[in-house]
Amino acid sequence: MASHSTRVDSRLGARSREAEPTTGPRRMTLSERMDAGESPLDHARGDPEPVEGSKGKTPAPVTAPCFVYILKCSDGSFYVGSTSDVAERERIHNEGHGAAHTAAHGPVRLVYSEAHESWPAARKREAQLKRWTRAKKDALVARDRSTLHDLARRRRG
């Protein structure tokens, strides 16, 4: 692993990191990419390939499914997460390679999941469910809409 030293640039009053020379490939800096005539977004890690016929600028839409799920742990606690493959994610949690909570309170069992159109929508719903009370999660898992509605009303008042 390369060691780094920190220095203060007196002109900017900011700190910068200087890496000692390392072996192997390295990523180009933004300024090097711009000097090479590339856009800052070119070759960004994880960006999808451009769509054919879109002037090479529009990334392909993400087609992976997005799910929010609730697992019930062996101690009765719930774990809320999001994934593209619910069954595979449950398996990973049961092998102890998921979240620390499920590893400590396993085995787990999938009790609820819902599909979403996009990752931002799934993550937003995941964050919402994580803030819910135990009673609201129980009602959601039981698909008890009237209890869920009553619990939601109670919070507003």
Buried (B, 14 or more C-beta within 10 A) or exposed (E): EEEEEEEEEEEEEEEEEEEEEEEEEEEEEEEEBEEEEEEEEEEEEEEEEEEEEEEEEEEEEEEEEBBBBBBBBEEEBBBBBBBEEBEEBBEBBBEEEBBEBBBEBBBBEBBBBBEBEEEEBBBBBBEEBEEBEEEBBBBBEEEEEEBBEEBEEEEEE
